[in-house]
């Protein structure tokens, strides 16, 4: 099972604002994904996870 946006963000230790800025995603999108007001597409989650792994941001999932 793929990690959620919230799990990915928490594993980096970043706030929602810093996570959004790092990825170039509006903070409101991060908030909506985490509160389940909207769904982050699976392909976007995979891209975020790939980026975070290869840039050394992921601490532990």
C-alpha angles and dihedrals in degrees: 000000000000119000118253124244088255093052091048093049094046091050089059094051090229127136118243090256095051092043091051092048092048092053099036091240122135112259089231089062091053090048092049093048092049094046090044093238085130136009126246107225114248093238090055091051090051091050092048092049092048092050094047093049094048094045092049098245099122113094101177136329 
